[in-house]
């Protein structure tokens, strides 16, 4: 007959192994959850960038008014020619992006070739809240528009993470 102490000595390695395997499975399950959430975040970010690209393209294709065939891409090209065009571009830009993103969650930056403007860029946003947004996640989408001088004008859309 075995004594009680010998029985405990026989079961101790098995109990330790079961506890170790339990902790190991718990830890691996936790890591799997982290990987899944990282993958979901990457897919979500990709979807946001695609949506922003489509919105920026639609913005540039938007008609200036109902009676005109001119779209905003033409205003981007000629807005250096005078304040009248720049004012129309600013109004249409703010109207469209305030409706889509709200007043504080977007910024449009138009960078012209250096020979056009003294300061080379126009920045449209409804408020200055977008300037201090560096603490949160932002998404930038860029489109290049060819000009007649074989240069390009950059149109950048920056949006804040929701």
N, C-alpha and C positions, 0 to 999 in steps of 0.2 A: 504494500500500500504506500502511496506517495504522501509525503507530508504537505501541509498547506504552503509552506515557504517555497518548496520546489515548484508547485503549480503556478505561483505568482511569477517566479523567475521564467517560466516557460511562456507565459502570456505577455509579458512586458514588451518584448520586441514587436509582437503583433499589434498591440495597442498603440505603440509609438508610430508604427508604419501606417496604421489607419488614420491617426491624427495628422501625420505628415501629408498623406495623400489627400485628405479632406482640405487642408490648407492650400495645397498645390492646385487642386481643382478650382477652388474658390478664386485664387489668384489668376489662373489662366482664364477663367470666365470673366473676371474684371478687365483683364487686358483685351479680351475679345470685344467687350462692350466699348472700350475706348477706341479700338480700331474701327468699329462700326460707326461710332459717332463722328470720327474724323472723316470717314468715307462719305457720310451723309453731308457733312459740312462742305466737302470738296464738290459734291454734286450740286448742292445748293448754290455755291459760289459760281459754278459754271453756268447754271441756269440764270442767275442774276446778270452775269456778264453778257450772255446771249440776249436776254431781254433788253438790256441797256443798248446793245448794238442795234437791235431792231428799232427801238424807240428813237435813237439818234438818226438812223436812216430815214425813218418816217418823218422826223422833224425837218430834215433837209429837203424832203420831197413835198412838204406841205405847201399848198398854194398861198401866195401872199394875201390874196382876197378872193372872193367868190367870182369876180368878173375878170380875173387875170389868169393867164397860163404860166406866169412867172412863179417859180417856187423859191423857197428860202435859200436854196443853194446858190441861186443867182444873187440874192441879197448879200449872202456871205462874200461872194466874189466882188460885188460893187460897193459894199458898205464903206470902203475907204474913199469913195468918190464924193461923199458929202453926208452931212448930219441927217438929212431927210431919210436916206436909206438906213442909216444906223438906228434912227429912232423907230422906224417900222420894224426892223429886225429885233430890237430890244423888246418892243411891246409884244410881238408874236412869240418870242422866246419865253418871256415871263408868263404869258397867258398859258402856253402849252405845258411848261414844266411845273408850274404851280398846281395845275390840275392833276398832273400825274404823280408828282413826288411830294407835294406840299411846299410851303414857302421856305423852309430851312434845310431841305435835304438834297439840293442840287446846285450845280454850278456849270455853266458853259464857258469855255475859254476858246477864243478864236485867235490863232497865232498866224499872222500874215508874214510873207517874205519881208526881209529887212528893208527893202527899197520902198515899201508902200506906206507904212506908218512910222511916225517918229518913235512911238513906244511899242510898235509891232504887235499889239494884241488888244483884244476887247474881252472883257470878262463880264458876264451877265449872271446875276444871282439876285434873289429877292431880298435877302438880308445878309449881314456879315457873319451869321452863325456858321456858315460853311467854312469860313476861314479858320475857325478854331476847332475844326472837326478832327484834327490829327489824332486825338485821343481815341476816337472810335474808328471802326473799319470803314474805309471808303473804296469805291470801285471806280476805276477810270476806263473810259472807252474812247478810242481815238479813231478818227477818219481823216484821211488825207484827200484834199481836193486839188486836182491839177489846175494850174493857172496858165494863162497864155504865154507867160515868160519862161516856161519850162521849169517852174518851181512849184511848190505845193503850199497850200494853206492847211494848217492843222485845226481840226475842230475836236475839242475834248469835252466829254461829258463826265463830270464827277458826281457820284451820288453817295449818300450816306447809307450805311447798313441800317436796316429797319429793326 
